[in-house]
Amino acid sequence: MTPIDFEFGFKTLWGLATAAGWFWINGISGRLKEAEKDRADLRRELHDVKLDYSTKAEARADRDTINRQLNRIEDKLDKLAERKADKST
């Protein structure tokens, strides 16, 4: 084996190894970009869920408001029933 053959073989193998390394790194880079896009989508979706989520305090306040309104309606119905009873006697 002559020194020229060894040098040619080494340069050829080095070029192939470099190309394989760049191909591998490019594949990893592509997967990282895709993962970054997925992460951004998930963050956006989580933000939307947080905006739509009602807290316990908000739910409690809504329940209290509904109960007050129902009590008010019940009182009005009771007054209406009393007026009808007064008219019929």
Biopython code that builds the backbone (N, CA, C, O; Angstrom):
import numpy as np
from Bio.PDB.StructureBuilder import StructureBuilder

atoms = [
    (1, "MET", "N", (0.858, -1.160, 0.000)),
    (1, "MET", "CA", (0.000, 0.000, 0.000)),
    (1, "MET", "C", (0.911, 1.232, 0.000)),
    (1, "MET", "O", (1.805, 1.365, 0.836)),
    (2, "THR", "N", (0.672, 2.079, -0.912)),
    (2, "THR", "CA", (1.521, 3.266, -1.040)),
    (2, "THR", "C", (0.955, 4.389, -0.193)),
    (2, "THR", "O", (-0.221, 4.361, 0.171)),
    (3, "PRO", "N", (1.780, 5.377, 0.123)),
    (3, "PRO", "CA", (1.279, 6.504, 0.918)),
    (3, "PRO", "C", (0.160, 7.252, 0.222)),
    (3, "PRO", "O", (-0.704, 7.818, 0.891)),
    (4, "ILE", "N", (0.149, 7.270, -1.093)),
    (4, "ILE", "CA", (-0.913, 7.967, -1.827)),
    (4, "ILE", "C", (-2.238, 7.236, -1.639)),
    (4, "ILE", "O", (-3.275, 7.871, -1.453)),
    (5, "ASP", "N", (-2.210, 5.896, -1.686)),
    (5, "ASP", "CA", (-3.436, 5.120, -1.480)),
    (5, "ASP", "C", (-3.979, 5.337, -0.066)),
    (5, "ASP", "O", (-5.186, 5.484, 0.127)),
    (6, "PHE", "N", (-3.079, 5.355, 0.918)),
    (6, "PHE", "CA", (-3.499, 5.577, 2.298)),
    (6, "PHE", "C", (-4.105, 6.969, 2.457)),
    (6, "PHE", "O", (-5.145, 7.126, 3.097)),
    (7, "GLU", "N", (-3.466, 7.966, 1.883)),
    (7, "GLU", "CA", (-3.966, 9.341, 1.975)),
    (7, "GLU", "C", (-5.314, 9.469, 1.271)),
    (7, "GLU", "O", (-6.221, 10.121, 1.790)),
    (8, "PHE", "N", (-5.456, 8.859, 0.102)),
    (8, "PHE", "CA", (-6.720, 8.889, -0.639)),
    (8, "PHE", "C", (-7.824, 8.202, 0.170)),
    (8, "PHE", "O", (-8.939, 8.713, 0.271)),
    (9, "GLY", "N", (-7.505, 7.050, 0.740)),
    (9, "GLY", "CA", (-8.485, 6.318, 1.545)),
    (9, "GLY", "C", (-8.897, 7.109, 2.776)),
    (9, "GLY", "O", (-10.079, 7.166, 3.113)),
    (10, "PHE", "N", (-7.923, 7.723, 3.450)),
    (10, "PHE", "CA", (-8.223, 8.506, 4.644)),
    (10, "PHE", "C", (-9.098, 9.706, 4.310)),
    (10, "PHE", "O", (-10.067, 9.984, 5.017)),
    (11, "LYS", "N", (-8.763, 10.417, 3.237)),
    (11, "LYS", "CA", (-9.560, 11.584, 2.842)),
    (11, "LYS", "C", (-10.969, 11.174, 2.442)),
    (11, "LYS", "O", (-11.934, 11.879, 2.740)),
    (12, "THR", "N", (-11.088, 10.045, 1.772)),
    (12, "THR", "CA", (-12.409, 9.554, 1.365)),
    (12, "THR", "C", (-13.241, 9.200, 2.594)),
    (12, "THR", "O", (-14.399, 9.600, 2.710)),
    (13, "LEU", "N", (-12.632, 8.441, 3.515)),
    (13, "LEU", "CA", (-13.363, 8.058, 4.728)),
    (13, "LEU", "C", (-13.699, 9.281, 5.589)),
    (13, "LEU", "O", (-14.777, 9.356, 6.177)),
    (14, "TRP", "N", (-12.769, 10.233, 5.656)),
    (14, "TRP", "CA", (-13.018, 11.456, 6.419)),
    (14, "TRP", "C", (-14.184, 12.235, 5.816)),
    (14, "TRP", "O", (-15.024, 12.753, 6.552)),
    (15, "GLY", "N", (-14.245, 12.324, 4.514)),
    (15, "GLY", "CA", (-15.350, 13.011, 3.840)),
    (15, "GLY", "C", (-16.679, 12.322, 4.094)),
    (15, "GLY", "O", (-17.690, 12.977, 4.348)),
    (16, "LEU", "N", (-16.674, 10.984, 4.023)),
    (16, "LEU", "CA", (-17.905, 10.231, 4.293)),
    (16, "LEU", "C", (-18.341, 10.400, 5.754)),
    (16, "LEU", "O", (-19.525, 10.573, 6.043)),
    (17, "ALA", "N", (-17.364, 10.346, 6.671)),
    (17, "ALA", "CA", (-17.694, 10.514, 8.089)),
    (17, "ALA", "C", (-18.239, 11.913, 8.354)),
    (17, "ALA", "O", (-19.187, 12.074, 9.122)),
    (18, "THR", "N", (-17.652, 12.915, 7.729)),
    (18, "THR", "CA", (-18.127, 14.287, 7.893)),
    (18, "THR", "C", (-19.544, 14.438, 7.345)),
    (18, "THR", "O", (-20.397, 15.060, 7.978)),
    (19, "ALA", "N", (-19.790, 13.866, 6.168)),
    (19, "ALA", "CA", (-21.132, 13.939, 5.569)),
    (19, "ALA", "C", (-22.150, 13.229, 6.452)),
    (19, "ALA", "O", (-23.258, 13.727, 6.653)),
    (20, "ALA", "N", (-21.774, 12.056, 6.983)),
    (20, "ALA", "CA", (-22.686, 11.318, 7.862)),
    (20, "ALA", "C", (-22.956, 12.117, 9.137)),
    (20, "ALA", "O", (-24.084, 12.159, 9.627)),
    (21, "GLY", "N", (-21.908, 12.750, 9.668)),
    (21, "GLY", "CA", (-22.083, 13.564, 10.875)),
    (21, "GLY", "C", (-23.015, 14.733, 10.635)),
    (21, "GLY", "O", (-23.888, 15.002, 11.460)),
    (22, "TRP", "N", (-22.853, 15.430, 9.530)),
    (22, "TRP", "CA", (-23.731, 16.553, 9.213)),
    (22, "TRP", "C", (-25.163, 16.083, 8.973)),
    (22, "TRP", "O", (-26.115, 16.757, 9.366)),
    (23, "PHE", "N", (-25.314, 14.933, 8.334)),
    (23, "PHE", "CA", (-26.650, 14.388, 8.098)),
    (23, "PHE", "C", (-27.325, 14.072, 9.433)),
    (23, "PHE", "O", (-28.503, 14.370, 9.628)),
    (24, "TRP", "N", (-26.571, 13.470, 10.345)),
    (24, "TRP", "CA", (-27.100, 13.116, 11.662)),
    (24, "TRP", "C", (-27.472, 14.376, 12.447)),
    (24, "TRP", "O", (-28.546, 14.436, 13.045)),
    (25, "ILE", "N", (-26.604, 15.372, 12.451)),
    (25, "ILE", "CA", (-26.864, 16.626, 13.166)),
    (25, "ILE", "C", (-28.062, 17.355, 12.560)),
    (25, "ILE", "O", (-28.872, 17.932, 13.285)),
    (26, "ASN", "N", (-28.172, 17.329, 11.245)),
    (26, "ASN", "CA", (-29.313, 17.965, 10.582)),
    (26, "ASN", "C", (-30.620, 17.276, 10.981)),
    (26, "ASN", "O", (-31.640, 17.939, 11.171)),
    (27, "GLY", "N", (-30.590, 15.949, 11.109)),
    (27, "GLY", "CA", (-31.781, 15.215, 11.554)),
    (27, "GLY", "C", (-32.184, 15.605, 12.962)),
    (27, "GLY", "O", (-33.365, 15.801, 13.249)),
    (28, "ILE", "N", (-31.188, 15.716, 13.845)),
    (28, "ILE", "CA", (-31.471, 16.132, 15.221)),
    (28, "ILE", "C", (-32.027, 17.552, 15.235)),
    (28, "ILE", "O", (-32.974, 17.845, 15.965)),
    (29, "SER", "N", (-31.446, 18.420, 14.437)),
    (29, "SER", "CA", (-31.908, 19.810, 14.368)),
    (29, "SER", "C", (-33.359, 19.875, 13.902)),
    (29, "SER", "O", (-34.151, 20.649, 14.438)),
    (30, "GLY", "N", (-33.703, 19.070, 12.912)),
    (30, "GLY", "CA", (-35.085, 19.045, 12.424)),
    (30, "GLY", "C", (-36.051, 18.588, 13.497)),
    (30, "GLY", "O", (-37.134, 19.154, 13.648)),
    (31, "ARG", "N", (-35.659, 17.552, 14.252)),
    (31, "ARG", "CA", (-36.527, 17.069, 15.326)),
    (31, "ARG", "C", (-36.658, 18.107, 16.434)),
    (31, "ARG", "O", (-37.729, 18.258, 17.021)),
    (32, "LEU", "N", (-35.577, 18.820, 16.721)),
    (32, "LEU", "CA", (-35.648, 19.868, 17.741)),
    (32, "LEU", "C", (-36.567, 21.008, 17.309)),
    (32, "LEU", "O", (-37.317, 21.544, 18.124)),
    (33, "LYS", "N", (-36.510, 21.377, 16.039)),
    (33, "LYS", "CA", (-37.402, 22.432, 15.541)),
    (33, "LYS", "C", (-38.856, 21.990, 15.637)),
    (33, "LYS", "O", (-39.729, 22.774, 16.010)),
    (34, "GLU", "N", (-39.109, 20.734, 15.299)),
    (34, "GLU", "CA", (-40.470, 20.203, 15.376)),
    (34, "GLU", "C", (-40.945, 20.164, 16.833)),
    (34, "GLU", "O", (-42.092, 20.506, 17.123)),
    (35, "ALA", "N", (-40.065, 19.749, 17.741)),
    (35, "ALA", "CA", (-40.414, 19.716, 19.164)),
    (35, "ALA", "C", (-40.672, 21.127, 19.686)),
    (35, "ALA", "O", (-41.573, 21.332, 20.499)),
    (36, "GLU", "N", (-39.897, 22.088, 19.231)),
    (36, "GLU", "CA", (-40.094, 23.483, 19.646)),
    (36, "GLU", "C", (-41.449, 24.001, 19.165)),
    (36, "GLU", "O", (-42.135, 24.724, 19.888)),
    (37, "LYS", "N", (-41.830, 23.629, 17.948)),
    (37, "LYS", "CA", (-43.133, 24.038, 17.406)),
    (37, "LYS", "C", (-44.261, 23.402, 18.224)),
    (37, "LYS", "O", (-45.242, 24.064, 18.562)),
    (38, "ASP", "N", (-44.109, 22.106, 18.539)),
    (38, "ASP", "CA", (-45.119, 21.427, 19.349)),
    (38, "ASP", "C", (-45.235, 22.069, 20.731)),
    (38, "ASP", "O", (-46.337, 22.237, 21.254)),
    (39, "ARG", "N", (-44.100, 22.425, 21.315)),
    (39, "ARG", "CA", (-44.098, 23.055, 22.634)),
    (39, "ARG", "C", (-44.800, 24.412, 22.589)),
    (39, "ARG", "O", (-45.555, 24.757, 23.499)),
    (40, "ALA", "N", (-44.549, 25.172, 21.535)),
    (40, "ALA", "CA", (-45.208, 26.477, 21.398)),
    (40, "ALA", "C", (-46.719, 26.297, 21.246)),
    (40, "ALA", "O", (-47.496, 27.062, 21.817)),
    (41, "ASP", "N", (-47.137, 25.287, 20.478)),
    (41, "ASP", "CA", (-48.567, 25.013, 20.322)),
    (41, "ASP", "C", (-49.191, 24.632, 21.663)),
    (41, "ASP", "O", (-50.285, 25.087, 21.997)),
    (42, "LEU", "N", (-48.490, 23.796, 22.427)),
    (42, "LEU", "CA", (-49.015, 23.383, 23.731)),
    (42, "LEU", "C", (-49.095, 24.560, 24.702)),
    (42, "LEU", "O", (-50.048, 24.665, 25.473)),
    (43, "ARG", "N", (-48.102, 25.439, 24.666)),
    (43, "ARG", "CA", (-48.141, 26.619, 25.534)),
    (43, "ARG", "C", (-49.318, 27.514, 25.174)),
    (43, "ARG", "O", (-49.994, 28.043, 26.056)),
    (44, "ARG", "N", (-49.564, 27.683, 23.869)),
    (44, "ARG", "CA", (-50.693, 28.502, 23.430)),
    (44, "ARG", "C", (-52.008, 27.873, 23.892)),
    (44, "ARG", "O", (-52.903, 28.572, 24.367)),
    (45, "GLU", "N", (-52.118, 26.552, 23.751)),
    (45, "GLU", "CA", (-53.332, 25.855, 24.158)),
    (45, "GLU", "C", (-53.519, 25.938, 25.677)),
    (45, "GLU", "O", (-54.637, 26.141, 26.152)),
    (46, "LEU", "N", (-52.439, 25.784, 26.434)),
    (46, "LEU", "CA", (-52.517, 25.897, 27.885)),
    (46, "LEU", "C", (-52.944, 27.300, 28.301)),
    (46, "LEU", "O", (-53.727, 27.463, 29.236)),
    (47, "HIS", "N", (-52.434, 28.299, 27.615)),
    (47, "HIS", "CA", (-52.821, 29.682, 27.910)),
    (47, "HIS", "C", (-54.318, 29.876, 27.677)),
    (47, "HIS", "O", (-54.996, 30.516, 28.482)),
    (48, "ASP", "N", (-54.836, 29.323, 26.572)),
    (48, "ASP", "CA", (-56.268, 29.437, 26.289)),
    (48, "ASP", "C", (-57.096, 28.738, 27.365)),
    (48, "ASP", "O", (-58.140, 29.245, 27.774)),
    (49, "VAL", "N", (-56.630, 27.575, 27.822)),
    (49, "VAL", "CA", (-57.351, 26.849, 28.867)),
    (49, "VAL", "C", (-57.347, 27.655, 30.161)),
    (49, "VAL", "O", (-58.364, 27.732, 30.850)),
    (50, "LYS", "N", (-56.207, 28.255, 30.492)),
    (50, "LYS", "CA", (-56.135, 29.072, 31.708)),
    (50, "LYS", "C", (-57.089, 30.260, 31.633)),
    (50, "LYS", "O", (-57.689, 30.636, 32.641)),
    (51, "LEU", "N", (-57.235, 30.848, 30.459)),
    (51, "LEU", "CA", (-58.147, 31.984, 30.318)),
    (51, "LEU", "C", (-59.597, 31.557, 30.498)),
    (51, "LEU", "O", (-60.396, 32.303, 31.064)),
    (52, "ASP", "N", (-59.945, 30.363, 30.023)),
    (52, "ASP", "CA", (-61.326, 29.894, 30.096)),
    (52, "ASP", "C", (-61.663, 29.225, 31.424)),
    (52, "ASP", "O", (-62.839, 29.021, 31.726)),
    (53, "TYR", "N", (-60.666, 28.884, 32.212)),
    (53, "TYR", "CA", (-60.882, 28.139, 33.452)),
    (53, "TYR", "C", (-61.415, 29.064, 34.536)),
    (53, "TYR", "O", (-60.849, 30.126, 34.795)),
    (54, "SER", "N", (-62.495, 28.656, 35.159)),
    (54, "SER", "CA", (-63.018, 29.467, 36.261)),
    (54, "SER", "C", (-62.431, 28.942, 37.570)),
    (54, "SER", "O", (-62.370, 27.734, 37.797)),
    (55, "THR", "N", (-62.013, 29.845, 38.402)),
    (55, "THR", "CA", (-61.428, 29.455, 39.678)),
    (55, "THR", "C", (-62.532, 29.086, 40.658)),
    (55, "THR", "O", (-63.714, 29.311, 40.397)),
    (56, "LYS", "N", (-62.132, 28.518, 41.786)),
    (56, "LYS", "CA", (-63.120, 28.157, 42.804)),
    (56, "LYS", "C", (-63.841, 29.395, 43.323)),
    (56, "LYS", "O", (-65.044, 29.362, 43.582)),
    (57, "ALA", "N", (-63.104, 30.474, 43.471)),
    (57, "ALA", "CA", (-63.725, 31.709, 43.966)),
    (57, "ALA", "C", (-64.768, 32.223, 42.974)),
    (57, "ALA", "O", (-65.846, 32.665, 43.371)),
    (58, "GLU", "N", (-64.440, 32.161, 41.684)),
    (58, "GLU", "CA", (-65.405, 32.600, 40.671)),
    (58, "GLU", "C", (-66.624, 31.691, 40.665)),
    (58, "GLU", "O", (-67.753, 32.171, 40.557)),
    (59, "ALA", "N", (-66.412, 30.388, 40.780)),
    (59, "ALA", "CA", (-67.532, 29.449, 40.801)),
    (59, "ALA", "C", (-68.396, 29.684, 42.033)),
    (59, "ALA", "O", (-69.624, 29.633, 41.951)),
    (60, "ARG", "N", (-67.762, 29.941, 43.174)),
    (60, "ARG", "CA", (-68.510, 30.214, 44.405)),
    (60, "ARG", "C", (-69.323, 31.503, 44.265)),
    (60, "ARG", "O", (-70.476, 31.566, 44.691)),
    (61, "ALA", "N", (-68.722, 32.521, 43.670)),
    (61, "ALA", "CA", (-69.431, 33.789, 43.470)),
    (61, "ALA", "C", (-70.608, 33.600, 42.513)),
    (61, "ALA", "O", (-71.682, 34.159, 42.735)),
    (62, "ASP", "N", (-70.414, 32.820, 41.456)),
    (62, "ASP", "CA", (-71.511, 32.542, 40.524)),
    (62, "ASP", "C", (-72.638, 31.793, 41.224)),
    (62, "ASP", "O", (-73.813, 32.095, 41.018)),
    (63, "ARG", "N", (-72.275, 30.812, 42.056)),
    (63, "ARG", "CA", (-73.287, 30.048, 42.784)),
    (63, "ARG", "C", (-74.065, 30.954, 43.726)),
    (63, "ARG", "O", (-75.288, 30.852, 43.817)),
    (64, "ASP", "N", (-73.363, 31.844, 44.429)),
    (64, "ASP", "CA", (-74.041, 32.767, 45.350)),
    (64, "ASP", "C", (-74.985, 33.702, 44.596)),
    (64, "ASP", "O", (-76.090, 33.979, 45.063)),
    (65, "THR", "N", (-74.555, 34.184, 43.442)),
    (65, "THR", "CA", (-75.411, 35.059, 42.632)),
    (65, "THR", "C", (-76.665, 34.318, 42.187)),
    (65, "THR", "O", (-77.766, 34.864, 42.249)),
    (66, "ILE", "N", (-76.503, 33.094, 41.746)),
    (66, "ILE", "CA", (-77.658, 32.297, 41.308)),
    (66, "ILE", "C", (-78.594, 32.047, 42.482)),
    (66, "ILE", "O", (-79.812, 32.149, 42.334)),
    (67, "ASN", "N", (-78.039, 31.722, 43.647)),
    (67, "ASN", "CA", (-78.885, 31.489, 44.829)),
    (67, "ASN", "C", (-79.655, 32.745, 45.221)),
    (67, "ASN", "O", (-80.834, 32.663, 45.566)),
    (68, "ARG", "N", (-79.004, 33.909, 45.173)),
    (68, "ARG", "CA", (-79.706, 35.163, 45.489)),
    (68, "ARG", "C", (-80.849, 35.408, 44.506)),
    (68, "ARG", "O", (-81.946, 35.797, 44.907)),
    (69, "GLN", "N", (-80.588, 35.179, 43.227)),
    (69, "GLN", "CA", (-81.627, 35.388, 42.216)),
    (69, "GLN", "C", (-82.786, 34.412, 42.414)),
    (69, "GLN", "O", (-83.948, 34.793, 42.277)),
    (70, "LEU", "N", (-82.476, 33.159, 42.734)),
    (70, "LEU", "CA", (-83.541, 32.180, 42.974)),
    (70, "LEU", "C", (-84.357, 32.551, 44.215)),
    (70, "LEU", "O", (-85.581, 32.416, 44.219)),
    (71, "ASN", "N", (-83.685, 33.012, 45.256)),
    (71, "ASN", "CA", (-84.408, 33.449, 46.464)),
    (71, "ASN", "C", (-85.300, 34.645, 46.156)),
    (71, "ASN", "O", (-86.418, 34.734, 46.662)),
    (72, "ARG", "N", (-84.816, 35.552, 45.340)),
    (72, "ARG", "CA", (-85.610, 36.720, 44.949)),
    (72, "ARG", "C", (-86.859, 36.288, 44.173)),
    (72, "ARG", "O", (-87.953, 36.799, 44.413)),
    (73, "ILE", "N", (-86.687, 35.351, 43.249)),
    (73, "ILE", "CA", (-87.836, 34.841, 42.480)),
    (73, "ILE", "C", (-88.818, 34.149, 43.415)),
    (73, "ILE", "O", (-90.032, 34.315, 43.290)),
    (74, "GLU", "N", (-88.285, 33.372, 44.352)),
    (74, "GLU", "CA", (-89.155, 32.673, 45.299)),
    (74, "GLU", "C", (-89.946, 33.670, 46.151)),
    (74, "GLU", "O", (-91.136, 33.468, 46.396)),
    (75, "ASP", "N", (-89.300, 34.730, 46.597)),
    (75, "ASP", "CA", (-89.997, 35.760, 47.380)),
    (75, "ASP", "C", (-91.101, 36.421, 46.557)),
    (75, "ASP", "O", (-92.196, 36.664, 47.064)),
    (76, "LYS", "N", (-90.813, 36.711, 45.295)),
    (76, "LYS", "CA", (-91.834, 37.327, 44.440)),
    (76, "LYS", "C", (-93.008, 36.386, 44.227)),
    (76, "LYS", "O", (-94.160, 36.820, 44.214)),
    (77, "LEU", "N", (-92.723, 35.098, 44.059)),
    (77, "LEU", "CA", (-93.816, 34.132, 43.900)),
    (77, "LEU", "C", (-94.647, 34.034, 45.174)),
    (77, "LEU", "O", (-95.870, 33.911, 45.116)),
    (78, "ASP", "N", (-93.978, 34.088, 46.329)),
    (78, "ASP", "CA", (-94.715, 34.056, 47.597)),
    (78, "ASP", "C", (-95.617, 35.283, 47.735)),
    (78, "ASP", "O", (-96.766, 35.163, 48.161)),
    (79, "LYS", "N", (-95.102, 36.465, 47.376)),
    (79, "LYS", "CA", (-95.907, 37.691, 47.442)),
    (79, "LYS", "C", (-97.086, 37.611, 46.485)),
    (79, "LYS", "O", (-98.192, 38.038, 46.815)),
    (80, "LEU", "N", (-96.848, 37.062, 45.298)),
    (80, "LEU", "CA", (-97.921, 36.912, 44.320)),
    (80, "LEU", "C", (-98.985, 35.958, 44.840)),
    (80, "LEU", "O", (-100.180, 36.204, 44.671)),
    (81, "ALA", "N", (-98.560, 34.879, 45.468)),
    (81, "ALA", "CA", (-99.518, 33.923, 46.036)),
    (81, "ALA", "C", (-100.309, 34.575, 47.165)),
    (81, "ALA", "O", (-101.504, 34.312, 47.303)),
    (82, "GLU", "N", (-99.667, 35.421, 47.979)),
    (82, "GLU", "CA", (-100.373, 36.123, 49.061)),
    (82, "GLU", "C", (-101.404, 37.098, 48.499)),
    (82, "GLU", "O", (-102.504, 37.217, 49.039)),
    (83, "ARG", "N", (-101.055, 37.797, 47.416)),
    (83, "ARG", "CA", (-102.007, 38.730, 46.803)),
    (83, "ARG", "C", (-103.210, 37.986, 46.249)),
    (83, "ARG", "O", (-104.346, 38.444, 46.380)),
    (84, "LYS", "N", (-102.961, 36.844, 45.634)),
    (84, "LYS", "CA", (-104.080, 36.059, 45.108)),
    (84, "LYS", "C", (-104.963, 35.576, 46.243)),
    (84, "LYS", "O", (-106.188, 35.558, 46.125)),
    (85, "ALA", "N", (-104.333, 35.183, 47.347)),
    (85, "ALA", "CA", (-105.108, 34.704, 48.498)),
    (85, "ALA", "C", (-105.929, 35.848, 49.092)),
    (85, "ALA", "O", (-107.070, 35.641, 49.504)),
    (86, "ASP", "N", (-105.357, 37.051, 49.138)),
    (86, "ASP", "CA", (-106.088, 38.206, 49.670)),
    (86, "ASP", "C", (-107.264, 38.572, 48.773)),
    (86, "ASP", "O", (-108.321, 38.951, 49.277)),
    (87, "LYS", "N", (-107.104, 38.468, 47.453)),
    (87, "LYS", "CA", (-108.186, 38.808, 46.527)),
    (87, "LYS", "C", (-109.323, 37.800, 46.590)),
    (87, "LYS", "O", (-110.486, 38.159, 46.406)),
    (88, "SER", "N", (-108.996, 36.561, 46.846)),
    (88, "SER", "CA", (-110.042, 35.546, 46.845)),
    (88, "SER", "C", (-110.830, 35.529, 48.151)),
    (88, "SER", "O", (-111.894, 34.914, 48.213)),
    (89, "THR", "N", (-110.341, 36.179, 49.180)),
    (89, "THR", "CA", (-111.105, 36.174, 50.445)),
    (89, "THR", "C", (-111.990, 37.363, 50.599)),
    (89, "THR", "O", (-112.685, 37.489, 51.607)),
]
sb = StructureBuilder()
sb.init_structure("model")
sb.init_model(0)
sb.init_chain("A")
sb.init_seg("    ")
for serial, (resi, resn, name, xyz) in enumerate(atoms, 1):
    if name == "N":
        sb.init_residue(resn, " ", resi, " ")
    sb.init_atom(name, np.array(xyz, "f"), 0.0, 1.0, " ", f" {name:<3s}", serial, name[0])
structure = sb.get_structure()
